[in-house]
Amino acid sequence: MKALSPYQRLILLAIILTSLGVVFNTTLSDMGSIGTVFIAVGGLFLIMGMKKKADLDKEQAEE
């Protein structure tokens, strides 16, 4: 199996955190705002992963 690149790892982590946030928001509503926090952190990791991919694509285009 091929190893994931750094941006792919960040995007995968973002998907996992966001899905956990949705689960916590819907099924464990008595936990408070932990689901919203997971969704927000997942969004942050998604933005970071997309930025890394854009930087990598830009670097490869310059070569």
SEBAFI-761581 format. One record per atom (N, C-alpha, C, O): residue in three letters; z, x, y. Coordinates in steps of 0.02 Angstrom, whole numbers, padded with zeros to 5 digits. Layout:
! residues N
{'ALA'; {Z; X; Y}},
...
This chain:
! residues 63
{'MET'; {00000; 00042; -00059}},
{'MET'; {00000; 00000; 00000}},
{'MET'; {00000; 00044; 00063}},
{'MET'; {00036; 00094; 00066}},
{'LYS'; {-00040; 00026; 00110}},
{'LYS'; {-00047; 00065; 00171}},
{'LYS'; {00013; 00053; 00217}},
{'LYS'; {00037; -00003; 00225}},
{'ALA'; {00037; 00107; 00247}},
{'ALA'; {00093; 00102; 00294}},
{'ALA'; {00071; 00068; 00358}},
{'ALA'; {00014; 00076; 00380}},
{'LEU'; {00115; 00030; 00387}},
{'LEU'; {00100; -00005; 00449}},
{'LEU'; {00103; 00043; 00508}},
{'LEU'; {00145; 00088; 00510}},
{'SER'; {00060; 00032; 00556}},
{'SER'; {00062; 00072; 00617}},
{'SER'; {00120; 00047; 00660}},
{'SER'; {00146; -00008; 00648}},
{'PRO'; {00141; 00086; 00709}},
{'PRO'; {00199; 00066; 00750}},
{'PRO'; {00191; -00002; 00785}},
{'PRO'; {00239; -00041; 00789}},
{'TYR'; {00131; -00017; 00810}},
{'TYR'; {00123; -00081; 00843}},
{'TYR'; {00125; -00139; 00793}},
{'TYR'; {00148; -00194; 00810}},
{'GLN'; {00102; -00127; 00732}},
{'GLN'; {00104; -00180; 00681}},
{'GLN'; {00176; -00194; 00660}},
{'GLN'; {00193; -00251; 00646}},
{'ARG'; {00217; -00141; 00657}},
{'ARG'; {00287; -00151; 00641}},
{'ARG'; {00322; -00193; 00694}},
{'ARG'; {00362; -00237; 00678}},
{'LEU'; {00307; -00179; 00757}},
{'LEU'; {00339; -00217; 00811}},
{'LEU'; {00317; -00290; 00810}},
{'LEU'; {00358; -00335; 00821}},
{'ILE'; {00254; -00302; 00798}},
{'ILE'; {00229; -00371; 00796}},
{'ILE'; {00258; -00408; 00736}},
{'ILE'; {00276; -00467; 00742}},
{'LEU'; {00264; -00375; 00679}},
{'LEU'; {00295; -00406; 00621}},
{'LEU'; {00369; -00422; 00634}},
{'LEU'; {00393; -00477; 00617}},
{'LEU'; {00405; -00377; 00665}},
{'LEU'; {00474; -00389; 00684}},
{'LEU'; {00480; -00447; 00732}},
{'LEU'; {00526; -00488; 00727}},
{'ALA'; {00433; -00452; 00778}},
{'ALA'; {00433; -00507; 00826}},
{'ALA'; {00423; -00574; 00791}},
{'ALA'; {00457; -00623; 00808}},
{'ILE'; {00378; -00576; 00743}},
{'ILE'; {00366; -00638; 00706}},
{'ILE'; {00429; -00658; 00666}},
{'ILE'; {00448; -00717; 00665}},
{'ILE'; {00460; -00609; 00635}},
{'ILE'; {00521; -00624; 00596}},
{'ILE'; {00577; -00648; 00641}},
{'ILE'; {00611; -00697; 00625}},
{'LEU'; {00588; -00614; 00698}},
{'LEU'; {00642; -00635; 00743}},
{'LEU'; {00629; -00704; 00773}},
{'LEU'; {00675; -00744; 00780}},
{'THR'; {00567; -00717; 00790}},
{'THR'; {00551; -00783; 00819}},
{'THR'; {00560; -00838; 00767}},
{'THR'; {00587; -00891; 00783}},
{'SER'; {00539; -00825; 00706}},
{'SER'; {00549; -00877; 00654}},
{'SER'; {00623; -00887; 00638}},
{'SER'; {00644; -00944; 00626}},
{'LEU'; {00662; -00834; 00638}},
{'LEU'; {00734; -00842; 00630}},
{'LEU'; {00764; -00883; 00687}},
{'LEU'; {00808; -00925; 00676}},
{'GLY'; {00740; -00871; 00748}},
{'GLY'; {00764; -00909; 00805}},
{'GLY'; {00749; -00983; 00799}},
{'GLY'; {00790; -01025; 00816}},
{'VAL'; {00689; -00999; 00775}},
{'VAL'; {00671; -01069; 00765}},
{'VAL'; {00715; -01101; 00712}},
{'VAL'; {00738; -01158; 00720}},
{'VAL'; {00728; -01065; 00658}},
{'VAL'; {00772; -01091; 00605}},
{'VAL'; {00842; -01102; 00632}},
{'VAL'; {00872; -01154; 00619}},
{'PHE'; {00868; -01054; 00670}},
{'PHE'; {00935; -01062; 00697}},
{'PHE'; {00939; -01119; 00747}},
{'PHE'; {00989; -01154; 00750}},
{'ASN'; {00886; -01129; 00785}},
{'ASN'; {00886; -01184; 00834}},
{'ASN'; {00884; -01252; 00799}},
{'ASN'; {00916; -01299; 00822}},
{'THR'; {00846; -01257; 00746}},
{'THR'; {00837; -01323; 00715}},
{'THR'; {00891; -01340; 00664}},
{'THR'; {00917; -01396; 00665}},
{'THR'; {00908; -01294; 00620}},
{'THR'; {00954; -01310; 00566}},
{'THR'; {01026; -01293; 00582}},
{'THR'; {01072; -01328; 00559}},
{'LEU'; {01037; -01242; 00620}},
{'LEU'; {01106; -01222; 00635}},
{'LEU'; {01121; -01234; 00709}},
{'LEU'; {01139; -01187; 00745}},
{'SER'; {01113; -01295; 00730}},
{'SER'; {01121; -01310; 00801}},
{'SER'; {01193; -01301; 00825}},
{'SER'; {01205; -01295; 00885}},
{'ASP'; {01240; -01299; 00779}},
{'ASP'; {01310; -01289; 00799}},
{'ASP'; {01325; -01216; 00815}},
{'ASP'; {01380; -01200; 00838}},
{'MET'; {01278; -01172; 00804}},
{'MET'; {01288; -01100; 00818}},
{'MET'; {01281; -01085; 00893}},
{'MET'; {01295; -01029; 00914}},
{'GLY'; {01262; -01132; 00932}},
{'GLY'; {01254; -01120; 01003}},
{'GLY'; {01185; -01096; 01020}},
{'GLY'; {01135; -01123; 00995}},
{'SER'; {01181; -01047; 01063}},
{'SER'; {01116; -01025; 01088}},
{'SER'; {01089; -00963; 01052}},
{'SER'; {01045; -00929; 01078}},
{'ILE'; {01115; -00948; 00992}},
{'ILE'; {01091; -00889; 00956}},
{'ILE'; {01017; -00894; 00938}},
{'ILE'; {00982; -00844; 00937}},
{'GLY'; {00993; -00954; 00924}},
{'GLY'; {00923; -00964; 00908}},
{'GLY'; {00878; -00949; 00967}},
{'GLY'; {00825; -00918; 00960}},
{'THR'; {00900; -00970; 01026}},
{'THR'; {00862; -00956; 01087}},
{'THR'; {00859; -00881; 01101}},
{'THR'; {00808; -00855; 01123}},
{'VAL'; {00914; -00847; 01086}},
{'VAL'; {00916; -00774; 01096}},
{'VAL'; {00867; -00739; 01049}},
{'VAL'; {00831; -00693; 01068}},
{'PHE'; {00866; -00761; 00986}},
{'PHE'; {00819; -00732; 00937}},
{'PHE'; {00747; -00744; 00958}},
{'PHE'; {00705; -00700; 00951}},
{'ILE'; {00731; -00803; 00984}},
{'ILE'; {00664; -00818; 01007}},
{'ILE'; {00645; -00772; 01065}},
{'ILE'; {00589; -00746; 01068}},
{'ALA'; {00692; -00763; 01112}},
{'ALA'; {00678; -00721; 01170}},
{'ALA'; {00669; -00648; 01149}},
{'ALA'; {00623; -00614; 01174}},
{'VAL'; {00711; -00623; 01105}},
{'VAL'; {00704; -00554; 01082}},
{'VAL'; {00639; -00545; 01042}},
{'VAL'; {00606; -00494; 01048}},
{'GLY'; {00621; -00596; 01003}},
{'GLY'; {00557; -00593; 00967}},
{'GLY'; {00498; -00590; 01015}},
{'GLY'; {00450; -00554; 01003}},
{'GLY'; {00501; -00628; 01069}},
{'GLY'; {00449; -00626; 01120}},
{'GLY'; {00444; -00557; 01152}},
{'GLY'; {00390; -00533; 01167}},
{'LEU'; {00502; -00527; 01164}},
{'LEU'; {00503; -00460; 01194}},
{'LEU'; {00470; -00410; 01148}},
{'LEU'; {00430; -00368; 01170}},
{'PHE'; {00486; -00413; 01083}},
{'PHE'; {00455; -00367; 01036}},
{'PHE'; {00381; -00380; 01029}},
{'PHE'; {00342; -00333; 01018}},
{'LEU'; {00360; -00442; 01034}},
{'LEU'; {00288; -00458; 01032}},
{'LEU'; {00252; -00426; 01091}},
{'LEU'; {00198; -00397; 01083}},
{'ILE'; {00281; -00431; 01150}},
{'ILE'; {00250; -00400; 01209}},
{'ILE'; {00247; -00325; 01201}},
{'ILE'; {00197; -00293; 01219}},
{'MET'; {00301; -00295; 01175}},
{'MET'; {00301; -00222; 01164}},
{'MET'; {00248; -00201; 01114}},
{'MET'; {00215; -00150; 01124}},
{'GLY'; {00239; -00239; 01060}},
{'GLY'; {00188; -00224; 01010}},
{'GLY'; {00118; -00230; 01038}},
{'GLY'; {00075; -00188; 01023}},
{'MET'; {00106; -00281; 01078}},
{'MET'; {00040; -00290; 01107}},
{'MET'; {00025; -00234; 01157}},
{'MET'; {-00032; -00212; 01163}},
{'LYS'; {00076; -00211; 01194}},
{'LYS'; {00067; -00156; 01242}},
{'LYS'; {00051; -00092; 01205}},
{'LYS'; {00007; -00054; 01226}},
{'LYS'; {00086; -00078; 01148}},
{'LYS'; {00071; -00018; 01109}},
{'LYS'; {00000; -00020; 01082}},
{'LYS'; {-00034; 00031; 01082}},
{'LYS'; {-00022; -00079; 01059}},
{'LYS'; {-00091; -00085; 01033}},
{'LYS'; {-00142; -00073; 01089}},
{'LYS'; {-00192; -00040; 01078}},
{'ALA'; {-00129; -00101; 01148}},
{'ALA'; {-00176; -00091; 01204}},
{'ALA'; {-00179; -00017; 01223}},
{'ALA'; {-00233; 00009; 01238}},
{'ASP'; {-00121; 00016; 01224}},
{'ASP'; {-00120; 00088; 01240}},
{'ASP'; {-00158; 00128; 01188}},
{'ASP'; {-00194; 00175; 01204}},
{'LEU'; {-00149; 00110; 01124}},
{'LEU'; {-00183; 00146; 01070}},
{'LEU'; {-00259; 00135; 01074}},
{'LEU'; {-00297; 00183; 01066}},
{'ASP'; {-00280; 00073; 01087}},
{'ASP'; {-00351; 00059; 01094}},
{'ASP'; {-00381; 00096; 01154}},
{'ASP'; {-00437; 00122; 01150}},
{'LYS'; {-00344; 00098; 01208}},
{'LYS'; {-00368; 00133; 01268}},
{'LYS'; {-00374; 00208; 01255}},
{'LYS'; {-00422; 00240; 01276}},
{'GLU'; {-00326; 00236; 01219}},
{'GLU'; {-00327; 00307; 01203}},
{'GLU'; {-00386; 00324; 01157}},
{'GLU'; {-00418; 00375; 01165}},
{'GLN'; {-00399; 00280; 01108}},
{'GLN'; {-00455; 00292; 01063}},
{'GLN'; {-00522; 00283; 01098}},
{'GLN'; {-00571; 00316; 01079}},
{'ALA'; {-00526; 00240; 01148}},
{'ALA'; {-00589; 00231; 01184}},
{'ALA'; {-00605; 00291; 01228}},
{'ALA'; {-00663; 00306; 01241}},
{'GLU'; {-00553; 00325; 01251}},
{'GLU'; {-00564; 00384; 01294}},
{'GLU'; {-00588; 00444; 01255}},
{'GLU'; {-00619; 00489; 01283}},
{'GLU'; {-00574; 00445; 01190}},
{'GLU'; {-00594; 00504; 01149}},
{'GLU'; {-00666; 00502; 01130}},
{'GLU'; {-00690; 00548; 01096}},
